[in-house]
Amino acid sequence: MKSNPRNRQNLFVMRANCALLSLLLATNANAAVPSTEDHPYRLALPNYQFEFPRDHFNHPDFRTEWWYYTGNLRTAEGRRFGFELTFFRQGAESKTAVNKTGESKTDVQQAANGNVWDIHDVWMAHLALSDINGGQFLHTERLNRSGPGIAGADLQLARVWNGNWKAQWTFNAALPGGATQKLEAIADRFSFDLSLKSDKPPVIHGKDGVSQKAEGAGKASHYISFTRLNTTGEIVLDGKRYSVEGTSWMDHEFFSHQLESDQSGWDWFSLQLADHSELMLFRLRRKDGSPDSFSAGTFVDPQGRARHLTAKDFTVTPGKIWTSPATGGRYPVEWMIEVPSIGFKATLQTPMAQQELKSTARSGTSYWEGAIDVAASRLGRELSGVGYLEMTGYAGTIAGLD
């Protein structure tokens, strides 16, 4: 059969993109990137002046940035779905992306001011659907350079996108979150069109505006979350349409430091509880298997007030292990959590063990990210809940950190 020239071109672009990503990840240093003329990326330092909606979008003066959407949705008949849509940006140049006034340029401005083939940033996106009742997990990924209509995050457009996957914002100062968000994404077997409306203002994690990840200035991130996004919309799976509703969670982080050489990965938990409170915890793991002292979290009470938690404030204990037949990764899919300072205990289980995203890129990272059920108590009151669990570093070294 004669091959289609467009298909050959697409295959060439895909292979070139994968090769580019491999090169970038291989040269991504573990240590913090100092802000000098040779390495001008900014560090995440205390007392950063957050400004919204500006800080919901691109920060090209930081080396790495991501926007993470996850959620638990159901149909009126009770069919359950989990979803993930994530956008990642990785700086691809040593040349600064900050103008003379210290303000970050937008992707559109950068593209207009340089050669169309200049690569300022590389953008990866992950898309996944957990069909809980159907027992199937579908996922895909894509890689692009930045540019109008290609990939980026832009305040003027009020959008984060990678091809036809996008998060479109509509600003409304009267809402607790200051905006509504609309997610659209299309894959071979599924797509979704979801509307997200926040019940609470954005939460800034950590202390003094930074979420510290290791000892030393700048070994941190600026970390923002919408912890309860009321979600409605439509999922299409294998040609069948499902009207769904539920709750979503959105994380946005930007930073220039990677994991330390003695850190092997992390376990991240986002819990949405029936009393309208939320809990985020991350446990950084050292290569000897012990939890890192810079693990941390945030408790958000029903009124939206956030409380910072240090590693001394909580324990997370892994339980049952699921072994991936694709990568050999051994993932704990049951956990116990205790946070004595808020009188909280919980048991976490997943309704579907196979929620591993196996990367197709040669130097990509495979990780587990999936829907979980929560059976908890707080101050003696029994609580149910749902959430999402992410586990990295169980199926080989995280790309760029070897």
N, C-alpha and C positions, 0 to 999 in steps of 0.2 A: 504494500500500500504506500502511495506517495505521501511523504510527510508534509505537513503544513509549515510554510516558512515562518508564520507567526509563532507556532509551537516551538520551532527550533530557536527563535529569538528569545522567547520566554524562558526556555531551558538554559540558554546561555546567560541571561540576566540572573536567573536563580543561582546558578553555579558561581557566578562572579560575586553575588551578594554573600553567599556562604563563605567563599574564600576570604572576602573582605572582613566578615565578622570574625573568622578564625584568627586573622592577623591582628585585629584590634584586641580581641580577648587575650591573645597570647602576650601582648605587650602591655596589658593593663596591670600596673604595679600594685603590690599588696599594701604598701605603706601610703601614708597620706601624701597628697600632692601639694608641695609648698607653693604659695602664691608668689612667684618670681617672674622675671621676664621670660625665662625658659619654660616655666610651667605655670601659666597664669591662672589656672582654675582656682576659684575661691574655696575656702574652707568653711564648714559649718561651725560658726563660733557663737558664743553666748550673746544675748541681747540683740539678735537679729530683729529688725523692725518689720513685722509681718504687715502686709497690706492686702486686703481683699477687695475686688476679685483678682487683682494682679497676681498674687502668689498661688492661684489655682492653675497657672499656666507655665510657660517655659522659663527656665533659668539656665541659659546657655553658658553662663559664667561658672556654673558648677559642672563637674565632669559627668555625673550620673544622675538620672532622674527617672522616676516611674510613677504611673497612675494605675491604681489597682482597683478594679471593680469585682466584687463577688456577691452572690446572693442566693437565697432560698425562696423558691416560688412554688405555688400550687395552682391547679385548676379548681373550679367550683366543685368538681367531682372528687377531688382529693389526689389527683395525679401530681407527683412531686418532681421538681427539677432543681438542680443547682447550676449556676453559671459562673464563668470567669471571663472577663475581658480586661487585658492588661496592655499598657503601652510603656515601652522602655526606650529611653534615650541614652546613648553613650557618646561622649565627646570624642571626636576623631582627629583632632588637630591640637597642636601646641600653641597655636595663635589664639589670642584672646578674642572672646565674642562679646566684649563690653565696650560701649562707645565712650567718648571722652567725658561725658557727664556721669559715667558710672552706671548708666541704665542699660539693661540687657536689650539687645536687638531682637526683634521677632524673626522667625524663620523667613517670613516674606521679605523683610528688609535685608536680611543676609543674602538671600538669593538674588535680590535686585542689585546689590552692591558688589557682586562677584561673578566669576565665571559660572555658568549654569552647571558645569561638571565639578565644581568645588564641593568637597564633602566636609561639611562642618560637624555633622553628627550622623550617627547611624541609629536607625529606629527599628526596634523589634516589637512585635505584638503577639500575644498569645490569646487564643480563643478556645473555650471549652464548654461543653454541655454535659451535665450529669443527668441522665434519664433514670431516676432512681427506681421507679416502678418497672421500667423496661429492662433494667439491669445492664445498661450500656453507657460507656463513657466515650465521648467523641471530642477530639481536640485537633487543633492545627496551629501553625505559626507562620509569620511572614516577616520579611526583612526589607527595609527600604532606606534610602538616603533621605535627608530632609528636603522639603521644598513644597511650594504650593501644589495642592492636588496629589502630592506623593505621601508625605508624612510630616507631622509637626504638632506643635501646641501653640496657640496664638490667642492672645487676649482680644485683639481687634476682631478676629473671627469668632471668638468665644467658643473655641473648638479644640479638641485633641483628636488626632486622626492618624491612621495608617491605611492608605488606600481607601476602600469603602467601609472600613471599620471606624467608627467615630463616636465620640462623646460630645454632644452639642449642648451648650449652656444657654439658658435664657434668664437674664438677670431680673430679679424682683426683690427690692430691698425690704418689702413687707414680709417676706418669708424668713423663717429662722435661719435657713442656710444661705439666704441671699440670692438664690437661683433655683430653677428646676433644671434637671439634666435629662437628656434623651440619648439612649444608647442604641446604635444600629450596627449589626454585623451579619455577614453572610458567609457561610461555608458550603461545602459540597452537599452535605446531607441535612444541614439545619441552618436556621437564621433566627434572629430575634430583633424585636423593636420594642424597647422598654422606656417608660417614663419614670423618673426618680424625683421624689420630692422629700427634702430633709425635714425631719421633725425638730432637729436641734441645730444650733450653730456649729461650725467646724471646731474640732478639738485640736489644740497644739500639744503634742506629746513632749515629755521630758521636763527639764528644768531650764529656766532662762532661755527658752526658745530652741534648745538643742536636745536631741535624743542621743546620748553618749553611747558609743559602741566599744570603746577601748580607752586605755589611759593615754592622755595627751591632748593638747589643743587641736581641734579640727578633726579628731577621730570620732566623728559624730554625723548626724544628719539633721536637717530640718524636716519635721514629720507632722503632717496634717491629716486628719480623718473626718469624714462624715460617718458617724457611727450608726445612724438609723435613717435609712432612705426608704420611705414607703414607695413601693414599686408596683406598677401595673403595666400590662402590655400583652404582647403576643409572641409565642414561640412557634416556629414552623419546623417540624421534624419529619423527614421522609415524606414531604408533601402534605402532611396533616397539620392543621392549625389548632393551637391551644391558647385560649385566653387565660392569663395567669395573673396572680397578685402575690405579694409577700414583702420581704424586706431585703435591702441590699446594704453593703458597706463599701466605702471608698477610702483608699489610702493614697496619699501623695507624699513622696519623699524626694529630696534633692540633696546631694552631697558630693564630695570629691575623694573620700577615703574608702578603701575596700576592707575586707576582713583582714585581721592580723594573721601572721603566718602560723600561729598556734591555735587558730579558730577554724573549725571544720564545717560549720553550717549553723542553721538555726531552726527552731520550731516556733511557729507563730500561730496565735489563737485569737479569733475574734468571736465574741459571744454576744448574742442579743437575747435578753431575758424577758419573761412574760410580765415582769413588773416595770418594764420600760427602761431598765438600766442596761448598760453594756460594759463589757470587759475586754480589754486587749492586753495580751501578754506576749512577749517574745523571750525565748530562752536561747541565748547564744551557747553553742557547744564548743568545747575545746577538743583537741585531737585525742586527748586521753579519755574522752567520754564524759568528763565532768562539766557541769554548767558554769558558764563564765559569770564573774561577779558583776559585769555590766549588763546582764539581762535586766529587763524592766517591763513596765506596763502602765496602764491607765484604767481607772474605774470611772465610769460616767454615770452619775445617779439619774433618777427619772426626770429631774428638772434640767439636766444638761450640764451640771457642775462636774468638772473633771478633777480627779485626784491622782497624783503621780505615785507609782509604786516602784520601789527598788527591788533588787534581787532578794533582799532580806525579808521582804513583805509577803512572799509567796513561794509555794513549792509546786512543781509539776512533775508527776511520776508516770512514766510510760508503762503500758500494759501489753496487751495482745499484739503480736507482730504479724504483719502480712508481708510475704516475700513476692516481689514483682517477677513474673515469668519473663518479662522483656529485658530488664536490666539487672536482676539479681538484688536490687536494693531491698533492704529489710526495714520496713516502716512500722513504727508503733501506731496502730489505728485505734487504740483505746488509751485514755489518759485519765488521771485523777489530778484535780487542782484544788489547792487550799490557799485562801488569802485570809489569815486570821484577823488582820486589822479591820476588815469589813465584815467579818463573820460569815465568810463565804466558803462553801465546799461544792465541788461538782464532779460528776463523772461524764466523760465525753466518749461517744461512740459514733462510728460512721455507719450509715445505712448501706454503704456500698464500698467495699475495700478497694476496688480497682478504680482509682482516680489519679493515677500517675500520668504526668505529662512527659512522655519520652521525646526528647529533642531529636529532630532529624538533621540538625546542623552538625558538621563534623566535630566542632569544638563546643557544641551547645551543652546546656545543663539540663538533666532530667530531674524532676522533682515531683512531689506529691502535693496536690492542692485539691481539697474537696469538701463537700458538705458534711456537717456533723450534727448530731443531736445532743442536747444538753439536759441532764437531770441534776438539779442543783438545789441548794438551800442557802438562804441568806438571813442571818439573825433569827434562825429557827423556822423560817417560812419556806415551804417547799416551792420550787420554781422550775418550770420547764423552759426550754429555749432552743434556739438553733444557732448555727455559726459556721465558720469556715476554719480549716486547719491547713497550714502550709508547712512542709518539712523538706529541707534542703540538705545536701551533703550526705545522703544515705546511699546514693547510687553513683559513687565516684566523686572525684574532686569537683567543686564548683568551678565552672569555666572562668579562666583568667586568674585563679587563685592558687594554681599549682606551683 
